[in-house]
Amino acid sequence: MNSEKEEQLASKSMLDALTGIYNRKGFYTYTRELIDQHPDIEFCLIYWNIRRFKVVNNMFGWHTGDKILIQLAEAMKKELKDEVATYGRMERDNFICCVPSKVISKGKWMKVGEVSYSVGDLEYHFSCCYGLYKITNPGLSISEMGDKARIAMETVKSNYMCSYAWFDEGMWNSLLEEQKLSSDFRSAIAQKQFKVYYQPVCRAEDGKVTSAEALVRWKHPERGLISPGIFIPLFEKNGFISILDRYVWNDVCKMLRSRLDQGQEVVPISINVSRVEFYNNHLCEDIRNIVKSYQLPMDLIRIEITETAYSDNPMQVQEAVNKLHEYGFVVLMDDFGSGYSSLNILKDLPIDVLKIDMKFLDGFETSQKSAIILETVIRMAKWMQLRVVAEGVEDRKEWDYLKSMECDLVQGFYFYRPMPEEEFLKLLDQKEEEELPVHQDEFTELENSMADALRMDNYQDNSVFYSMLGGMGVYEMTDDRLEVIQVNRGYYETIYHSADGFKTAFGALNREVKEPERSILMEKCRLAREKKEVQQAQIHFQREDGVYVWLNVKVRYLSSKGKRALFNFSIENIDEMKKLEEEKVLSDYSAALMKVFDKVYRLDYETGIGEVLHTNGNDYMQLHHAYYFKDFFERYGEFIEWVDCEPSSEIIRDKGLLDQKLAQSANGSYSVKYKAHVGEKKTQLITALFFKIETQSGKEEYLCCIKRTDIAE
């Protein structure tokens, strides 16, 4: 083989097959030469990564992902072609370059990472995160320099408010610490230094322990107790988490099997599954096989997954949850509300239990918004027949508030801290479980006044019952009839929007409940009597003045005699709450559209006003700005040129015509395109998509999504 061919082959081995720029080996080799040949130049290394690149591959496929990587490499070549620099692709979506420090100070290098990709008429944007290392010691290996830049990048990878970070020695010390912990892992597993702790989960109603969560602690022989916040992220990165998870799962199953064999009490235990485990195609089978090996009922082991796991890997997590359900496991969603797509999770993922961290709602006592969010999440969960665990409960006020919201379960330091297995078993062994005291005196006056109401005494003498805050009523149910027996002042204020009738008439009393409320409320009454639990329903109720309001009705069974059964009804007007919920759902829906469009409008056909719900801020119409949209095309007709369609201004102006178009469309939308001449020698292609959604109260909301693309004259 001649020397020219050898050089060609050697050169080829230095290049990345996909992008044509240096691979890892090539970058290390030629960067060493670059630094050695230019001792008078101060160089910096930049290590970058495309944020959430896996989502790109999931959405558009690997072929599209490869095109984006090639595009980034081409942008790197173009930007650095006139610089004394080297650049390469390290692996997957990780790139690196070595440039003079002056390139950093110019700031243009960040534009390389502004990745755009067009699909049809739409353009998608992706961002990068960067780690920078100033080469102060040219004698270091290029590999070590690259590690330092990468370490800096890792510190901002999940921080969307900051795109880059400079390396400092503290980061390197952290890396050395991680390497030491990693080297200790094998011996720690062998010596059982990892201990399973249990934190009980309690019934919100009375504080009774109903289950527990298994947590892991590392009791290091030299360093003492190491926080999971330190070793869990590390083991997720280096792959040890798979071994640790199975260590914990086996330990939990062993404890339960031992208790059952001794005829002792057990409660279901939830085990945590790391987000990286969902890349393992055998995850569900591994969990099932471990549980089966200890001959445990599947309902004794519950599976906790995090919202982050779903955000990182939605398709695999959905498949895993479905498979776990097939095997008979209950699945809990931990850290709900911490991610960007929480509402989508409720819609798409068939979980059984929702865990809400109270830290997510700090200041709920003083912040009306926090309280609204908390109550809304609990209510939405109940609509979807999900149980709710509030974790991180730290005081009595929080517990009382959660009880008033009818949260199902609670967990936190106010009840129990995570405890070693021995302490947890002692708790289970207690003949009479130590339940936190529930103040029954708060119900005593209500019970007494209810008894008076049931005896039909003079209603004015039942002062406690009638003066209680909120709408209260006593209803009687027979086989096919539900009748109002007694009500308080708040009932009139809620149902009739006035308490005048309380003093002058008995319009609500002895009145039979009619449809459509009758069927709903009678079913809740039957459930309340059968389960001896408070039942809840939300009703869109039409008052006598014709106004529709949303009511939250809580039904509590009192007593029965023959075919007659009595129930206490607590009634609350939640109209404002429902409006906020619908606004939130509409806002989240439109925010999701911003991944594709530049602006989303809500169109009110009664007023003719279009309101900006979301915008990327590329024009003067900012958030919540509004304008009269019905004559838009007439006002600006001279600047508009319709593309691939007849002029559509009449259809957009007339709700009836637009409804016809939406009904005829296969996907329920109506799309138009037009060119807008927005300035001298500047023209934009506008794609407008119209559709409508129906809110829970039956109201139709019309949305218009706009995508702008600059085109040459």
N, C-alpha and C positions, 0 to 999 in steps of 0.2 A: 504494500500500500504506500503510495507516494505521500510526501509531507503535506501537499496541498489538500488532499482528501482527509488526511488526519486532522488538519486544522479545521476543515469544514465540519467534520463529525464532532470535534471537541467544542467548536462554537455552537453547534446545534444542541449539544447537551447542556449548554448554559441558558437556553431560551425556554420560555414557557410555551407549550404547544398550542394553547388556546389563543393567547393575546399577542405572541411574538416578541414580548419584552423579556427582560431577564427573569429566570426562575430564581429560587433561593440560592442555589449554588452559584449561578452567574452573578447575582447581585453581590454576594459576599466577595467573590473573586475580583470583580472589576471595581468595586468600591474601595477595596484594599489598595489597588493600584492608584485610584483617583486621589486618595488621601496622601499616599506616599509621594506622588508626583507633584502635589501642590501644598507643600508645608506652610506656605505663606497665607493660605486661605482658611478662614474659620468655617467649618461645615456643620450642618445640622441634619439629623435624621428625622423623617416624618413617617410615621406608621399609621395607615388609615384602614378603616373598615366601613363597609356599607351597612348602615343601621337596618336591622330587620330584613336582611336580604333573603332569608328563608321564606318570608311572606311573598316576596317577588316570585320566587320559584313556584310556590303553591298557587299563586293567582294566575300566572302566565305560562308556567312550565319551564323546564330546565333550558330549553332552547332559547327562550327569551332571556332568561337569566344570563346565559353565555353571551348573548349580544350586548347586554348591559356591561358586563365585565370587559368585553372588547372595546366598547365605547369609552369606558373609563381609561383604559390603557392608551387609546388614541388621544384622549384629552391630555394625558400625562406627557405623551410624546410632543404634542403641539406646544404645550405651555413651557416645557423645559428644553426645547430643541436648541435654543441659543445660550443655554447655561452650562457651566462646568458641573455636570450632575450625572448621577446614575439612578435608575429606577427599575422596579421589578414587581412581580406578583409572588408573594410568599406562599399562599395557599388559599383555596376557595375565594372569598371576597376580601382578602387581606392584601394590601399593597404597601410598598415601602419605597422611599427615595432618599438620596443623599444630595443635599443642595447647599450652596453657600448661604451663610446667615443673612446676607442682603436679600435673598429671595424671600425669606420669612418676613423681613421688615416691610417689603413691598405689599404683602398681603394677598397677592393675586393667586398664590398657590391653592387657597381654599376653593377657588372657582372650579378647580379640577374635580373636586368632590361633589359638585352640584350636578347630579346625574339626572337627566331627563330621558324619557323613552316614549315614543308615540305609538299608539295602537289605534288604527283607523284615524278618526278626526280628533281623538282625545290624546292629551299628553300627560304622562305621569311623572312625578318628581320624587327623587330619593335623596336622602342626605347621608353624609359620612361623619364619623367621629375620628379624631386625630390625636396621636401622641407625639410629642416633640422632644428630642434629646439633642442638646448642644454638645458637640464633641470637644470636651476639654482635655481629654487624654487620648491622643491619636494612637497610642500604643495598645489600647484595648482591642480585642478581637471584634470584627464586624458583627459577629453573632451576638456578643454581649451588648454591643451598642444597640442592636435591633431589639434585644430583649427589654432594654430600658425604655426605648420608645414605645414598645408594645405595652409595657406595664403602665405607662402614662395614659395610653389610649384606653385601657381597661377601666381606668378611674372615671371616665366620662361616658362610657358606652351606654349606660342606662340613664344618663342625665341629659334630657332633651333641651334643657335650658343652657347647656354649655357644650360646645362642639369639640374643644381641644384642651389639652393640659400639657404643661412642661414637666419633664421628669425631675424629681428631686431624690436625694439619697434616702429619704424616709420611705419612699416607695420601694427602693431596693432592699432595705431592711425588712420590709413587709414580705417581700418575695423570699428572702432567706428564712424568715419565720415560717412561711408556708411550706418551704422545702423540708424544714425540720419536722413540722407536724406530719407531713406526708411520709417521711421516713419512719416516724414512730407508729404509723397506723397499723401495720401488720402485727407488731408486738402487742399493741393495745387491744386488737381483736382477740388475739390468742390468750391474753391475760385477763380478758373480760373487764377491761378498764371502762368500757362503755356501759352505762347503767340506764335502765329504762325507768323513767319517772312517770307517774300517772297524775293527771289533773282532772278531778271529777267534773262532770257536767250535771247541773241540777235543774229540777223542774222549777220554772219561774214562779208558779203559784205558791209553793210552800218551801222551796229550798231542798227538796228531797233529791238525793243522788240517784240518777237514772242511768248514767253511763260514764265513761272516762275517755280521755285522750292520752295516748302513749307518746311520750317525749323522750328524747335521748340526751344524756349528759355524759361528758368525758371527764372522769376522775383520773387525771394524769398523776403518776407517782411523784414527779418533780414539780410540776407547775400547778398542781391542785385542780380545781374545777375550771374547765375551759368552756367558755360560752358557745352554745350552738351557732350563734351569729358569726363566730370565727371559723369553726371547722366545717359547718354544713356547706357554705358557698365554695370553700376550697375543695371539698370532696365532690361537689357537683362538677367542678372544673376538671379534676383529674380522674374522674370515673370511679373513685372509691365509694361513692354514695350508694351504688348498687349493692356492694357488699354490706355496708352499714345498714341499709334499709332491711335487707333480709335477716341480718343479725337481730334487729329490733322485732321484726315480724315473728320470727321463731321464738324469741323470748316471751312475747305477749301470749302466743298460742300455748307455750309450755306452761305459763302461769295459769291460764284458764283451764287447761286439761287437768292440772294438778288439783285445782279447786273442785272441778266436777267429780273427779275420782274420789275425793274426800266428802262428797255430798254437801259442799259449802256453797254459799251464795255467790253468784257471779253477775256482772252487768256487762253489756256490750262495750267493747273497746274499739276506739277508732285509731287506725294507724295512718301515718302520713306517708304519702308517695311523692318523692321528689319530682320536680318538673322535668328533669332530664330522663327520668325513667320511661317517659312516654315515647322515647325513641327506640325502646326495646319492644320488639314485636311480640315477645313472650311474656310481657308484664302480667297480664291478667291470669294466664295459666300458672305463672310462678306463684302468685298470691293464692290462687285456688289450691294448688298442689300442697303448699305449706299448710293451709288450714285443714285440708283433707288428711294430711299425714298425722295430724293430732286428733283426727276424728271429731272435729268441732262442728256444731251447727253453723252455717254460713252467716246467720243473723247475729252471731256473737262478735263478728269482726266487721267493722265499718271502715270505709276507705275515704280518707281526706285528700282532696286535691286542691291546688291553689289556683286562683284566677290567673296568675302569671303563667302557669302551665298551659292553660287554655289559650291565652293570648299568643304564646310562643308557638303552639302546635295544635291549632283548633281541630283539624280533621282527625289526627291520631287520638286526641283526647276524647272526641265524640265517639269514635269507634271503641275506645277502651271502656268508656262509661257504659255503652250499650252492652258490651261483652260482660262487664262486671255485674250488670243487672241480670243477664242471662244466668250467671252463676249464683245469683241470690244475694248479692251484696247490696247494702245501702251505701250511697255515695254522698259525701258532704263537700260543699264548696267553701274553702277557707279563704279568708282575707277578701270577702266580697266588697267591691267598691274601690279597690286599690288600683284597678286597671282602667284602660281607656274604653273598654267595650262591655261594661257591666250589664247593660240592658240586653245586648245581643246574647250574652251568656244565658240569661234567663229564658230567652226565646229559643236558643238553639241547643242548649245542653240539658239532657234529661236528668238533672240532679234531684236528690230527695230532700236535702237539708242545706240551708243557707247559714253560713257563719259570718256575723258582722262584728268587726272589731270596734269597740266603743271609742278607741283612739281616733278612728276615722271621723268621729263626730264630737271632737273635743269642744267643750263649751255649750253643749246642747241645752243646759239649764238657762243660759243667758242669751243664746242665739236662737231666734225663732226659725231661721233657715235650717239650722242643724236639727231641731226638733221635727220640722216638716219632713226633712230627708229621712230621718230615722223612721218616723211613722209611715211614710210612703213606702219605704222598702219593706217594712213588716207587712203592710197591707197588701202590696203587690205579691209578696211571697204567699200569703194566705189565699189570694185569688187563684194562684197557680198550684195550690194544694201542697206547698212546701212548708216544712217546719223551719223555724228560725232559732238559731243559737246566738245570743249576744255574748261575745267573749270580751274579757278585759273589764268586767264590772268590778268597781273598786269601792263603792260606798252604798249606803242604804238608799240615798236619794235616787241613784241610778237604777237600783233594783225596783223601787216603788214606781218609778216612771215606766220601766219596761213592763211591769205588771199591768199598769193602766193601758198600755198599748197591746196587751194580750200577747206579748212575746212568749214563745213556748218554753225555751230553755235558756239558761244563763251559765256562764263560766267566768271565773275570775278570782282575784285575791280576796275579795270580800267573802267568798264562800270557802274556797280551798286553793292553796298554792300547789304547784306541782310537787309531788311527794314521792319518796322512794317506795319500792314495791312493798317492803315490810309495813310501812305506815299505811299504805293504801289497803293492804289486806286486813289490818286491824280495824280500819273504818268499815270494811264490808262485814267483819265478824261481829260487830256490835249488835246485840240483840235488838235494841231499839236505836235505829239510826239517829244520829245527832242532826236533826233538822233545825234549820234556823227558825227562831220564833216568828210566827206570823201574828200580827196584832188583830185578833178577831173583834176587838171592841169597835173597830172602824165599821164593822158590818152590823153591830148590835142594834143601833138605832134604826137602821134600814129594815132589819128583820122585824123589829117590834112594830114599826109604822106600817110595814107591809101586812102584818097580821091584822092591824086595825082596818086597813083598806079592804082586806078580804072579808071582814065581818060587816062591811058596808056601814060602818058608823058614820056619823056626820062628818063629811069631808073636811069641814073647817076645823074640827078638833084634831085632825091628823097633821099637825103643824110640821112635824119633822119631814114626813113624806112629801108634803106639798111644797115645802120651801127648799127641797134639795135642788142643787144645781143640775141643769140638764133635763132633758125630757125623760120622764119615768111613767110607765103605765103597767097596769095589771090586765092581762088578757086571759080569757077562758076559751079552751078548745074542746070541742066534741069531735065526733067522727069526721064530720064534713063542714064544720063551722068554727070560725074564729071571731070572738066578740070582745070589744073593749069594755072592761069593768070599771077601772078607776085610772085616773091620770093626775099628774101634778101640774103646777103652774108652767114648768119648763116645757111640758108636752105641748101646751097651747102655743107657747112662743115658737116652738120648733115647727109644729104642723100647720098652725094657722098664721104664723108670723105676727102674733099678737096675743097678749094675755087677757084682753078684754072679755073674751068669752068665759074665762075662768069665774068671773064674778056674776055674769049676767045670764049665762046659759050653760047647758050641759050637752052641747052639740056633739062632743066626742064620745060621751058615755052611752053604753048599751048599743053601740053601732057595730054592725057586722062588717068585718074587713072583706072587701071585694077584690076581684081580679084587677090588675095582674099581681098585686102584692100578696093576695091570699095564698096562692100555691107555694110561693117562695117562703113565706113566714110559717106556714103550717109544717113544711118540711123541716125548717129549723127547729120548730117546737118538738117535733118527733125525735130529732137527733139529740136535742138537749135533754129530753126525758130518758132516752135509751142510754146515752153515754154519761149522763150526769155531769156534763160539761157545758160551759157557756158556748153558744153558737153565735155566729156573726153573719150578717148579710148587708149588702149595699144595694139600695133601691133608688131608682130614678123616679121620684114621687111627684105627682101633680097636685098642687095645693088647690083649695077651693077658689082661689083667685086666678087659676089657670096657669100659674107659674110653676115650672118644673124645678125641683131642687134634689140634690143628692143627700140621702139619709144613710147613716150608718146605724144599724139596728143590732143590739146585743140581746140575745134571748137566754133567759135563765129559768130552768124548771123549778117550781115551788112545791106543788103537791097535787095529788089526784084523789078523786072520790067518785067511784063508779066510772062512768064514761067521761066525766068532766076532769079536765086538767088545767091547772093555773100556772101562768108564766109571768115573770117580771120582764118587761121590755125597757131597755135603755136606748134612747133615741137621740142622735146627734146630727146636726146639720153640718155636712162636710162639703158643701158646695164650693167654697173657696179652695179647699184642699184638692178637690177633683180638678178644678181649673188649673191649679199649679201642676198637678200630675200630668194632665194632658199637654200643658205647655212644655213640660220637661220631655215627655215622649216625643212631641213634635220637634223640639229643639235637637234632641239626640238623633232623630231620624234625619233631619236636614244636615246635621253635622257630618253624618256618615256620607252624605252625598258630596261633601266637599272634597272627598278623595278623588273625585272625578271632575267636578264642576268648580267654577270660580265664584259663583254667587248663587244663593237660594233665596227666593222670595215667597212670601205667603200672599195670596191674592184674595181679597175680600170683595166678592161680587155684589154685596149689598151696598157698600160704600164706594167701590171702585178704587180702593187704596191697595197698593202693593207695598209690603213691608219687608225689609232686608232681615232675614233670619241668620244667615251666615255669609261671610265674604272673605276673600283673600286680601282685600284692601287695595286692589289695583286701580280703583277709581274713586270719585268723590262720594259715591253712595256707600256709606258706612253702616255698621250694625244698627238696626232699628230705624234707619232712615226710611221715609215713605214718600210715595208720589202717586198721582192719579194715573193708573195704567191703561184705562179703557181707551183713551185717545192718543196713546203713545205713538202708534204708527202713523196717525194723521199728522201729529205735530212734527215728526221727524221724517216724514215720507220722502222728502227730497234727498235725504242722506242714506236711504235704505234701498238695497237691491236684492230682491228675493232670489234664492238659489234652489233649484230642483223642486220647486213647488209654486202653486198659485199664491197670490197675496192672501195672507191668513188673518189680517187684522180684524175682519168681521167675526171670525170664529173665536178669536181670543177675547174679543169684547163681549160676546154673547155667551152666557153660561150654558144656555140650552144647547147651542150649536157645539160648544166644546164638549158637553156631556155626550152628545151623539158621537163625536169623534173618538172619545175615550171608550165608549161602549163598543164601537166597531173595531177598536185596536185589539190585537191578540194579547198584548201585554199591559193594556189599560193606560197607555200613555199617548201623547200627541206631540210630535216633534216637527220643528220648522228650522230652516236655515236661511240666513240672509247676510249680505255684506253691509257693513256700516262704515261709512266714510267719516272718520272721527277727527281728521285734521289734514293739514297739507301733506300730501303724498303718504298718508297713513290710512290703511284700510284693515278692518278686522272681519274675520268670518265668525259669525255668531251662531251657535247651536243652542236652541231653546227647547227644553223638554217640559211639557205640561202633564200633570197627573193629579189625582186627588186621593186622600186617605180618609178613612172614617174613624173618628175618635170613639172612645167607649160610650160616651153619652149619645152617640148617633150623629154628631155634627160632622159635616163634610168640610175638610180643609183642602184648598187648592194650592198646589205648589208649582213654582216655575223655576227651573234650574238653567243657569246660563254658563256656557263655555265659550271663551274668547280665544281666538287664534290670530296673531298678526300675519298678514299676507302682503306680498309685494304688489305694488301697483302694476 
